[in-house]
Amino acid sequence: MLNAHEVVIEVPKFDVPVILAFNAALWVVVIGMVAAVI
């Protein structure tokens, strides 16, 4: 978790749309896994 937070702190170098797209994809995967478990 700490590594993830460190990456987020260094993220401003990238374009915001890229960050949002990556975040959305990550949430889709997480929700998909949760749905599969349920």
mmCIF file of the N, C-alpha and C atoms, coordinates in Angstrom:
data_MODEL
# 
_entry.id   MODEL 
# 
loop_
_atom_site.group_PDB 
_atom_site.id 
_atom_site.type_symbol 
_atom_site.label_atom_id 
_atom_site.label_alt_id 
_atom_site.label_comp_id 
_atom_site.label_asym_id 
_atom_site.label_entity_id 
_atom_site.label_seq_id 
_atom_site.pdbx_PDB_ins_code 
_atom_site.Cartn_x 
_atom_site.Cartn_y 
_atom_site.Cartn_z 
_atom_site.occupancy 
_atom_site.B_iso_or_equiv 
_atom_site.pdbx_formal_charge 
_atom_site.auth_seq_id 
_atom_site.auth_comp_id 
_atom_site.auth_asym_id 
_atom_site.auth_atom_id 
_atom_site.pdbx_PDB_model_num 
ATOM 1   N N  . MET A 1 1  ? 0.832   -1.199  0.000   1.00 0.00 ? 1  MET A N  1 
ATOM 2   C CA . MET A 1 1  ? 0.000   0.000   0.000   1.00 0.00 ? 1  MET A CA 1 
ATOM 3   C C  . MET A 1 1  ? 0.877   1.265   0.000   1.00 0.00 ? 1  MET A C  1 
ATOM 4   N N  . LEU A 1 2  ? 1.948   1.244   0.776   1.00 0.00 ? 2  LEU A N  1 
ATOM 5   C CA . LEU A 1 2  ? 2.818   2.419   0.846   1.00 0.00 ? 2  LEU A CA 1 
ATOM 6   C C  . LEU A 1 2  ? 3.424   2.718   -0.523  1.00 0.00 ? 2  LEU A C  1 
ATOM 7   N N  . ASN A 1 3  ? 3.825   1.657   -1.249  1.00 0.00 ? 3  ASN A N  1 
ATOM 8   C CA . ASN A 1 3  ? 4.398   1.858   -2.578  1.00 0.00 ? 3  ASN A CA 1 
ATOM 9   C C  . ASN A 1 3  ? 3.384   2.523   -3.496  1.00 0.00 ? 3  ASN A C  1 
ATOM 10  N N  . ALA A 1 4  ? 2.128   2.100   -3.418  1.00 0.00 ? 4  ALA A N  1 
ATOM 11  C CA . ALA A 1 4  ? 1.072   2.673   -4.251  1.00 0.00 ? 4  ALA A CA 1 
ATOM 12  C C  . ALA A 1 4  ? 0.930   4.166   -3.952  1.00 0.00 ? 4  ALA A C  1 
ATOM 13  N N  . HIS A 1 5  ? 0.975   4.524   -2.666  1.00 0.00 ? 5  HIS A N  1 
ATOM 14  C CA . HIS A 1 5  ? 0.832   5.935   -2.296  1.00 0.00 ? 5  HIS A CA 1 
ATOM 15  C C  . HIS A 1 5  ? 2.022   6.747   -2.810  1.00 0.00 ? 5  HIS A C  1 
ATOM 16  N N  . GLU A 1 6  ? 3.206   6.168   -2.770  1.00 0.00 ? 6  GLU A N  1 
ATOM 17  C CA . GLU A 1 6  ? 4.383   6.878   -3.253  1.00 0.00 ? 6  GLU A CA 1 
ATOM 18  C C  . GLU A 1 6  ? 4.248   7.143   -4.747  1.00 0.00 ? 6  GLU A C  1 
ATOM 19  N N  . VAL A 1 7  ? 3.702   6.163   -5.477  1.00 0.00 ? 7  VAL A N  1 
ATOM 20  C CA . VAL A 1 7  ? 3.508   6.317   -6.923  1.00 0.00 ? 7  VAL A CA 1 
ATOM 21  C C  . VAL A 1 7  ? 2.514   7.441   -7.186  1.00 0.00 ? 7  VAL A C  1 
ATOM 22  N N  . VAL A 1 8  ? 1.439   7.491   -6.391  1.00 0.00 ? 8  VAL A N  1 
ATOM 23  C CA . VAL A 1 8  ? 0.409   8.522   -6.556  1.00 0.00 ? 8  VAL A CA 1 
ATOM 24  C C  . VAL A 1 8  ? 1.004   9.912   -6.345  1.00 0.00 ? 8  VAL A C  1 
ATOM 25  N N  . ILE A 1 9  ? 1.934   10.025  -5.401  1.00 0.00 ? 9  ILE A N  1 
ATOM 26  C CA . ILE A 1 9  ? 2.558   11.319  -5.105  1.00 0.00 ? 9  ILE A CA 1 
ATOM 27  C C  . ILE A 1 9  ? 3.386   11.796  -6.308  1.00 0.00 ? 9  ILE A C  1 
ATOM 28  N N  . GLU A 1 10 ? 3.997   10.854  -7.039  1.00 0.00 ? 10 GLU A N  1 
ATOM 29  C CA . GLU A 1 10 ? 4.833   11.217  -8.185  1.00 0.00 ? 10 GLU A CA 1 
ATOM 30  C C  . GLU A 1 10 ? 4.030   11.350  -9.475  1.00 0.00 ? 10 GLU A C  1 
ATOM 31  N N  . VAL A 1 11 ? 2.747   11.058  -9.405  1.00 0.00 ? 11 VAL A N  1 
ATOM 32  C CA . VAL A 1 11 ? 1.882   11.034  -10.590 1.00 0.00 ? 11 VAL A CA 1 
ATOM 33  C C  . VAL A 1 11 ? 1.687   12.351  -11.347 1.00 0.00 ? 11 VAL A C  1 
ATOM 34  N N  . PRO A 1 12 ? 1.712   13.522  -10.676 1.00 0.00 ? 12 PRO A N  1 
ATOM 35  C CA . PRO A 1 12 ? 1.469   14.795  -11.372 1.00 0.00 ? 12 PRO A CA 1 
ATOM 36  C C  . PRO A 1 12 ? 2.275   14.992  -12.655 1.00 0.00 ? 12 PRO A C  1 
ATOM 37  N N  . LYS A 1 13 ? 3.341   14.223  -12.847 1.00 0.00 ? 13 LYS A N  1 
ATOM 38  C CA . LYS A 1 13 ? 4.143   14.344  -14.067 1.00 0.00 ? 13 LYS A CA 1 
ATOM 39  C C  . LYS A 1 13 ? 3.332   13.881  -15.283 1.00 0.00 ? 13 LYS A C  1 
ATOM 40  N N  . PHE A 1 14 ? 2.384   12.957  -15.040 1.00 0.00 ? 14 PHE A N  1 
ATOM 41  C CA . PHE A 1 14 ? 1.594   12.401  -16.139 1.00 0.00 ? 14 PHE A CA 1 
ATOM 42  C C  . PHE A 1 14 ? 0.343   13.233  -16.409 1.00 0.00 ? 14 PHE A C  1 
ATOM 43  N N  . ASP A 1 15 ? -0.278  12.965  -17.557 1.00 0.00 ? 15 ASP A N  1 
ATOM 44  C CA . ASP A 1 15 ? -1.527  13.668  -17.894 1.00 0.00 ? 15 ASP A CA 1 
ATOM 45  C C  . ASP A 1 15 ? -2.651  13.139  -17.021 1.00 0.00 ? 15 ASP A C  1 
ATOM 46  N N  . VAL A 1 16 ? -3.519  14.026  -16.576 1.00 0.00 ? 16 VAL A N  1 
ATOM 47  C CA . VAL A 1 16 ? -4.644  13.633  -15.718 1.00 0.00 ? 16 VAL A CA 1 
ATOM 48  C C  . VAL A 1 16 ? -5.543  12.593  -16.388 1.00 0.00 ? 16 VAL A C  1 
ATOM 49  N N  . PRO A 1 17 ? -5.889  12.740  -17.669 1.00 0.00 ? 17 PRO A N  1 
ATOM 50  C CA . PRO A 1 17 ? -6.755  11.749  -18.334 1.00 0.00 ? 17 PRO A CA 1 
ATOM 51  C C  . PRO A 1 17 ? -6.186  10.338  -18.239 1.00 0.00 ? 17 PRO A C  1 
ATOM 52  N N  . VAL A 1 18 ? -4.866  10.224  -18.330 1.00 0.00 ? 18 VAL A N  1 
ATOM 53  C CA . VAL A 1 18 ? -4.222  8.912   -18.246 1.00 0.00 ? 18 VAL A CA 1 
ATOM 54  C C  . VAL A 1 18 ? -4.433  8.333   -16.854 1.00 0.00 ? 18 VAL A C  1 
ATOM 55  N N  . ILE A 1 19 ? -4.273  9.176   -15.833 1.00 0.00 ? 19 ILE A N  1 
ATOM 56  C CA . ILE A 1 19 ? -4.457  8.739   -14.445 1.00 0.00 ? 19 ILE A CA 1 
ATOM 57  C C  . ILE A 1 19 ? -5.896  8.286   -14.230 1.00 0.00 ? 19 ILE A C  1 
ATOM 58  N N  . LEU A 1 20 ? -6.850  9.083   -14.722 1.00 0.00 ? 20 LEU A N  1 
ATOM 59  C CA . LEU A 1 20 ? -8.267  8.753   -14.552 1.00 0.00 ? 20 LEU A CA 1 
ATOM 60  C C  . LEU A 1 20 ? -8.603  7.458   -15.280 1.00 0.00 ? 20 LEU A C  1 
ATOM 61  N N  . ALA A 1 21 ? -8.060  7.275   -16.469 1.00 0.00 ? 21 ALA A N  1 
ATOM 62  C CA . ALA A 1 21 ? -8.325  6.062   -17.247 1.00 0.00 ? 21 ALA A CA 1 
ATOM 63  C C  . ALA A 1 21 ? -7.776  4.846   -16.512 1.00 0.00 ? 21 ALA A C  1 
ATOM 64  N N  . PHE A 1 22 ? -6.547  4.974   -15.969 1.00 0.00 ? 22 PHE A N  1 
ATOM 65  C CA . PHE A 1 22 ? -5.936  3.872   -15.224 1.00 0.00 ? 22 PHE A CA 1 
ATOM 66  C C  . PHE A 1 22 ? -6.759  3.561   -13.981 1.00 0.00 ? 22 PHE A C  1 
ATOM 67  N N  . ASN A 1 23 ? -7.202  4.606   -13.283 1.00 0.00 ? 23 ASN A N  1 
ATOM 68  C CA . ASN A 1 23 ? -8.024  4.442   -12.081 1.00 0.00 ? 23 ASN A CA 1 
ATOM 69  C C  . ASN A 1 23 ? -9.327  3.733   -12.417 1.00 0.00 ? 23 ASN A C  1 
ATOM 70  N N  . ALA A 1 24 ? -9.977  4.158   -13.503 1.00 0.00 ? 24 ALA A N  1 
ATOM 71  C CA . ALA A 1 24 ? -11.244 3.552   -13.926 1.00 0.00 ? 24 ALA A CA 1 
ATOM 72  C C  . ALA A 1 24 ? -11.036 2.073   -14.236 1.00 0.00 ? 24 ALA A C  1 
ATOM 73  N N  . ALA A 1 25 ? -9.964  1.760   -14.966 1.00 0.00 ? 25 ALA A N  1 
ATOM 74  C CA . ALA A 1 25 ? -9.677  0.366   -15.322 1.00 0.00 ? 25 ALA A CA 1 
ATOM 75  C C  . ALA A 1 25 ? -9.436  -0.454  -14.057 1.00 0.00 ? 25 ALA A C  1 
ATOM 76  N N  . LEU A 1 26 ? -8.714  0.135   -13.111 1.00 0.00 ? 26 LEU A N  1 
ATOM 77  C CA . LEU A 1 26 ? -8.423  -0.561  -11.858 1.00 0.00 ? 26 LEU A CA 1 
ATOM 78  C C  . LEU A 1 26 ? -9.709  -0.867  -11.104 1.00 0.00 ? 26 LEU A C  1 
ATOM 79  N N  . TRP A 1 27 ? -10.619 0.120   -11.048 1.00 0.00 ? 27 TRP A N  1 
ATOM 80  C CA . TRP A 1 27 ? -11.899 -0.078  -10.347 1.00 0.00 ? 27 TRP A CA 1 
ATOM 81  C C  . TRP A 1 27 ? -12.741 -1.130  -11.049 1.00 0.00 ? 27 TRP A C  1 
ATOM 82  N N  . VAL A 1 28 ? -12.707 -1.149  -12.380 1.00 0.00 ? 28 VAL A N  1 
ATOM 83  C CA . VAL A 1 28 ? -13.479 -2.152  -13.135 1.00 0.00 ? 28 VAL A CA 1 
ATOM 84  C C  . VAL A 1 28 ? -12.999 -3.549  -12.748 1.00 0.00 ? 28 VAL A C  1 
ATOM 85  N N  . VAL A 1 29 ? -11.683 -3.714  -12.644 1.00 0.00 ? 29 VAL A N  1 
ATOM 86  C CA . VAL A 1 29 ? -11.114 -5.009  -12.264 1.00 0.00 ? 29 VAL A CA 1 
ATOM 87  C C  . VAL A 1 29 ? -11.530 -5.377  -10.846 1.00 0.00 ? 29 VAL A C  1 
ATOM 88  N N  . VAL A 1 30 ? -11.425 -4.422  -9.920  1.00 0.00 ? 30 VAL A N  1 
ATOM 89  C CA . VAL A 1 30 ? -11.791 -4.670  -8.518  1.00 0.00 ? 30 VAL A CA 1 
ATOM 90  C C  . VAL A 1 30 ? -13.260 -5.050  -8.402  1.00 0.00 ? 30 VAL A C  1 
ATOM 91  N N  . ILE A 1 31 ? -14.132 -4.266  -9.044  1.00 0.00 ? 31 ILE A N  1 
ATOM 92  C CA . ILE A 1 31 ? -15.573 -4.543  -8.993  1.00 0.00 ? 31 ILE A CA 1 
ATOM 93  C C  . ILE A 1 31 ? -15.865 -5.902  -9.625  1.00 0.00 ? 31 ILE A C  1 
ATOM 94  N N  . GLY A 1 32 ? -15.176 -6.213  -10.710 1.00 0.00 ? 32 GLY A N  1 
ATOM 95  C CA . GLY A 1 32 ? -15.362 -7.502  -11.380 1.00 0.00 ? 32 GLY A CA 1 
ATOM 96  C C  . GLY A 1 32 ? -15.001 -8.652  -10.453 1.00 0.00 ? 32 GLY A C  1 
ATOM 97  N N  . MET A 1 33 ? -13.904 -8.520  -9.721  1.00 0.00 ? 33 MET A N  1 
ATOM 98  C CA . MET A 1 33 ? -13.484 -9.566  -8.785  1.00 0.00 ? 33 MET A CA 1 
ATOM 99  C C  . MET A 1 33 ? -14.504 -9.717  -7.662  1.00 0.00 ? 33 MET A C  1 
ATOM 100 N N  . VAL A 1 34 ? -14.979 -8.590  -7.133  1.00 0.00 ? 34 VAL A N  1 
ATOM 101 C CA . VAL A 1 34 ? -15.975 -8.621  -6.056  1.00 0.00 ? 34 VAL A CA 1 
ATOM 102 C C  . VAL A 1 34 ? -17.252 -9.289  -6.550  1.00 0.00 ? 34 VAL A C  1 
ATOM 103 N N  . ALA A 1 35 ? -17.682 -8.935  -7.760  1.00 0.00 ? 35 ALA A N  1 
ATOM 104 C CA . ALA A 1 35 ? -18.895 -9.515  -8.337  1.00 0.00 ? 35 ALA A CA 1 
ATOM 105 C C  . ALA A 1 35 ? -18.712 -11.024 -8.517  1.00 0.00 ? 35 ALA A C  1 
ATOM 106 N N  . ALA A 1 36 ? -17.508 -11.437 -8.920  1.00 0.00 ? 36 ALA A N  1 
ATOM 107 C CA . ALA A 1 36 ? -17.232 -12.861 -9.123  1.00 0.00 ? 36 ALA A CA 1 
ATOM 108 C C  . ALA A 1 36 ? -17.315 -13.607 -7.792  1.00 0.00 ? 36 ALA A C  1 
ATOM 109 N N  . VAL A 1 37 ? -16.822 -12.978 -6.732  1.00 0.00 ? 37 VAL A N  1 
ATOM 110 C CA . VAL A 1 37 ? -16.846 -13.603 -5.405  1.00 0.00 ? 37 VAL A CA 1 
ATOM 111 C C  . VAL A 1 37 ? -18.279 -13.741 -4.914  1.00 0.00 ? 37 VAL A C  1 
ATOM 112 N N  . ILE A 1 38 ? -19.072 -12.693 -5.167  1.00 0.00 ? 38 ILE A N  1 
ATOM 113 C CA . ILE A 1 38 ? -20.474 -12.713 -4.721  1.00 0.00 ? 38 ILE A CA 1 
ATOM 114 C C  . ILE A 1 38 ? -21.231 -13.732 -5.567  1.00 0.00 ? 38 ILE A C  1 
# 
